[in-house]
Amino acid sequence: MPYLGEIAGIGTAILWAANAIFFAEGAKRIDALSVSILRLILASVVLIGLHLTLGGRFNFQLDAVLWLGASGIVALAVGDWFLFSALGRIGPRIVMLVMSASPVFAALIAWIFLKEGLGLMAIGGIALVVGGICLVVLNKKGNEHLEKRNLLTGVIFSVLASIGQGSGLVIAKHGMSLGVGEIDATMIRVLVATVVVALFTLIIGRGKRVAASARNTKAMLFVALGTTIGLIMGTLLAFVSINNTEVGVGATLISLSPLILLPASRIIYREKITLIGVLGTIVALVGVALLMLR
């Protein structure tokens, strides 16, 4: 199908924007750890059912499982806990903008550990991303509804979540190169993350709290919607995009979620969307494009 990767990339951006809103609403009603483990359990059930329905078998290469499992731990267990914590504090608009900086961290990690060079375009892209995010975060008129402490904590958590997501996608792509398809790769990542988060929950004695959270009907509705639309459909589309177009093009289109969230935040949360906020978002996304297309 012509432009399948590009269409999937735009679709991913839309689904992830909706996903951020749903999980933000869930995180307001229950704690971040409960959101994380409950959405992973729901996703595991759905993905296992889908895998078996399509005639799949659990006979994957060990190397692929290890790489995809590591990706799940980094992105879905650790990274998403920071993501949900940030969403509950400052909402989806700023969080998703900071999350769009994941290519910056990927480029810096490759530069430090893999000795990959950073060309002029890459450096310019990093500067634009950082500058655009700073414009939005430091824009007092657009963030009057947020406490300074929550804003600072939310931005820090968003940065950590962005690092987790960027690293997780890179690791997952390597695992998929070993012969694992999109659906199976998503299932492996989710299953490993579920086991890790479940064990952590039991070790710190939060099992009863999670069980109580599961009885919160409104919270569970938002968690279920976010799980289906974002974690399952969104991730599958992201893999389709990356596998059917140049990685830079797919990643750039996927990163458009913050732009989609501008009108959504105005309509749903009645947030004040200022000219500086819009310009900052566009500047950051141009920086992402430069990084991805370099």
C-alpha positions in Angstrom: 0.0 0.0 0.0 1.5 3.4 -1.0 2.5 5.6 1.9 1.5 3.0 4.4 4.3 4.0 6.8 3.5 7.7 6.6 -0.3 7.1 7.2 0.5 4.8 10.1 2.8 7.4 11.6 0.1 10.1 11.5 -2.4 7.6 12.9 0.0 6.8 15.7 0.3 10.5 16.6 -3.5 10.8 16.8 -3.9 7.7 18.9 -1.0 8.6 21.3 -2.6 12.1 21.8 -5.9 10.4 22.8 -3.9 7.9 24.9 -2.3 10.8 26.8 -5.7 12.3 27.6 -7.2 9.0 28.8 -4.2 8.1 31.0 -4.1 11.6 32.4 -7.7 11.2 33.5 -6.9 7.8 35.0 -3.8 9.1 36.8 -5.9 11.8 38.5 -8.1 9.2 40.1 -5.6 6.5 41.1 -1.8 6.5 41.6 0.7 6.0 38.7 1.8 2.5 39.8 -1.8 1.3 39.7 -2.3 2.8 36.3 0.9 1.1 35.1 0.2 -2.4 36.3 -3.5 -2.4 35.5 -3.0 -1.3 31.9 -0.2 -3.8 31.4 -2.5 -6.7 32.7 -5.3 -5.6 30.4 -2.9 -5.3 27.4 -1.4 -8.7 28.2 -4.8 -10.4 28.1 -5.8 -8.7 24.8 -2.4 -9.4 23.1 -2.2 -13.0 24.1 -5.8 -13.6 22.8 -4.9 -11.8 19.6 -1.7 -13.9 19.2 -3.5 -17.2 19.7 -6.4 -16.2 17.5 -3.9 -15.5 14.6 -2.5 -19.0 15.1 0.7 -17.8 16.8 3.0 -20.0 18.9 5.3 -19.2 21.7 8.5 -20.4 20.1 10.5 -17.1 19.7 14.3 -16.9 19.5 15.8 -16.3 22.9 17.8 -13.3 21.6 14.7 -11.6 20.2 12.9 -12.2 23.5 15.7 -10.7 25.5 16.0 -7.6 23.4 12.2 -7.1 23.2 11.9 -7.8 27.0 14.6 -5.3 27.7 12.7 -2.8 25.6 9.5 -3.5 27.5 11.2 -2.9 30.9 12.9 0.3 29.8 9.9 1.9 28.0 6.8 0.3 29.5 7.8 -0.5 33.1 10.2 2.3 34.1 9.5 5.0 31.4 5.7 4.8 31.6 5.7 5.1 35.4 7.3 8.4 35.0 4.9 9.2 32.2 1.8 8.6 34.3 3.2 10.4 37.3 3.9 13.5 35.0 0.4 13.2 33.4 -1.3 13.3 36.8 0.7 16.5 37.7 0.7 18.7 34.6 -1.6 17.1 32.1 -1.0 15.8 28.6 -0.1 19.0 26.6 3.3 19.7 28.2 4.1 16.1 28.9 3.7 15.0 25.3 5.7 18.0 24.1 8.6 17.0 26.4 8.2 13.4 25.3 8.8 14.5 21.7 12.4 15.1 22.7 13.1 11.4 22.8 15.1 11.6 19.5 17.4 14.2 21.3 18.3 11.6 24.0 18.7 8.9 21.4 21.2 11.0 19.4 23.1 12.0 22.6 23.3 8.4 23.8 24.6 7.3 20.4 27.1 10.1 20.5 28.4 9.3 24.0 28.4 5.5 23.9 28.5 4.5 20.2 30.8 7.4 19.2 28.3 8.4 16.4 29.0 11.9 15.1 26.6 14.8 15.5 26.4 16.9 12.4 25.4 20.5 12.1 21.8 19.6 11.3 21.6 17.3 14.3 23.0 20.0 16.6 20.6 22.5 15.2 17.7 20.1 15.7 18.7 19.5 19.4 18.9 23.3 20.0 15.4 23.8 18.4 13.8 21.0 20.5 15.3 22.3 23.7 14.5 25.9 22.9 10.9 25.1 21.9 10.2 23.1 25.0 11.7 25.9 27.2 9.4 28.4 25.5 6.4 26.3 26.4 7.4 25.4 30.0 8.6 28.9 30.9 5.5 30.6 29.4 3.7 31.8 32.6 0.5 32.9 30.8 0.0 29.4 29.4 0.8 27.6 32.7 -1.0 29.7 35.3 -3.2 26.8 36.3 -0.2 24.8 37.4 1.7 25.0 40.7 5.5 25.6 40.2 6.4 22.5 42.2 4.1 20.3 40.1 5.4 21.9 36.9 9.0 21.3 37.8 8.4 17.7 38.9 6.2 17.0 35.9 8.8 18.2 33.5 11.6 16.2 35.1 9.4 13.0 35.1 8.5 13.7 31.4 12.2 13.9 30.5 12.9 10.6 32.2 9.9 9.1 30.4 11.2 10.5 27.1 14.5 8.8 27.7 12.8 5.5 28.4 10.6 5.7 25.3 13.4 6.7 22.9 15.7 3.9 24.3 12.9 1.4 24.2 12.1 1.9 20.6 15.7 1.6 19.5 16.1 -1.7 21.5 12.7 -3.0 20.2 13.7 -2.4 16.5 16.8 -4.5 17.0 14.7 -7.3 18.5 12.2 -7.1 15.6 15.1 -7.4 13.2 15.5 -11.0 14.5 12.3 -12.1 12.8 9.5 -11.0 15.2 6.4 -9.3 13.8 4.7 -6.2 15.1 2.0 -8.0 17.1 4.3 -10.5 18.6 6.9 -7.9 19.4 4.3 -5.8 21.2 3.1 -8.8 23.2 6.6 -9.8 24.3 7.4 -6.3 25.5 4.1 -6.0 27.4 4.4 -9.5 29.0 7.9 -8.9 30.3 7.0 -5.4 31.6 3.9 -6.9 33.3 5.9 -9.5 35.1 8.5 -6.9 36.3 6.0 -4.3 37.4 3.8 -7.0 39.2 6.8 -8.3 41.1 7.8 -4.8 42.1 4.3 -4.1 43.2 4.2 -7.2 45.5 7.7 -6.5 46.8 6.9 -3.0 48.0 3.6 -4.2 49.4 1.3 -2.2 47.1 -0.9 -5.1 46.0 -3.9 -4.2 48.1 -3.8 -0.6 46.9 -3.7 -1.7 43.3 -6.7 -4.0 43.9 -8.6 -1.1 45.4 -7.8 1.0 42.4 -9.2 -1.7 40.1 -12.6 -1.1 41.7 -12.6 2.6 40.7 -15.0 2.4 37.8 -14.2 5.7 36.2 -10.5 5.3 36.5 -10.6 1.8 35.0 -12.7 3.1 32.1 -9.9 5.6 31.2 -7.2 3.0 31.8 -9.0 0.5 29.5 -9.4 3.2 26.8 -5.8 4.3 27.0 -4.6 0.6 27.0 -6.6 -0.3 23.9 -6.1 2.9 21.9 -2.6 3.8 23.0 -0.6 0.9 24.2 -2.0 -1.7 21.8 -3.3 0.1 18.6 -0.8 3.0 18.9 2.2 0.8 19.4 1.2 -1.6 16.6 0.8 1.4 14.2 4.2 2.8 15.4 5.9 -0.4 14.4 4.0 -0.5 11.1 5.2 3.0 10.4 8.8 2.3 11.3 8.9 -0.9 9.3 7.3 0.6 6.1 9.1 3.9 5.8 12.4 5.5 6.7 12.8 5.5 10.4 13.4 9.3 10.4 10.2 10.0 8.5 8.1 7.6 10.6 9.5 8.9 13.9 8.9 12.5 12.8 5.2 11.9 12.0 4.7 9.9 15.2 6.1 12.9 17.2 3.2 15.2 16.0 1.1 14.3 19.1 1.9 17.6 20.9 0.5 19.6 18.0 -2.7 17.6 18.0 -3.0 18.2 21.8 -3.0 22.0 21.5 -6.7 22.2 20.3 -7.6 19.2 22.4 -6.3 20.8 25.6 -8.2 24.0 24.9 -11.5 22.1 24.3 -11.2 19.5 27.0 -9.3 21.2 29.8 -10.0 24.9 28.9 -6.3 25.6 29.0 -5.1 29.0 27.8 -3.2 28.3 24.5 -1.0 31.3 23.9 0.9 32.3 20.8 4.2 31.6 22.5 2.9 28.1 23.4 2.0 27.4 19.8 5.3 28.7 18.5 7.3 26.8 21.1 5.5 23.6 20.1 6.1 24.1 16.4 9.8 25.0 17.0 10.3 21.9 19.0 8.7 19.7 16.4 10.8 21.3 13.6 13.8 20.4 15.7 12.6 16.8 16.0 12.2 16.7 12.2 15.7 17.9 11.6 17.1 15.2 14.0 15.1 12.4 12.4 15.7 13.4 8.7 19.4 14.3 9.0 
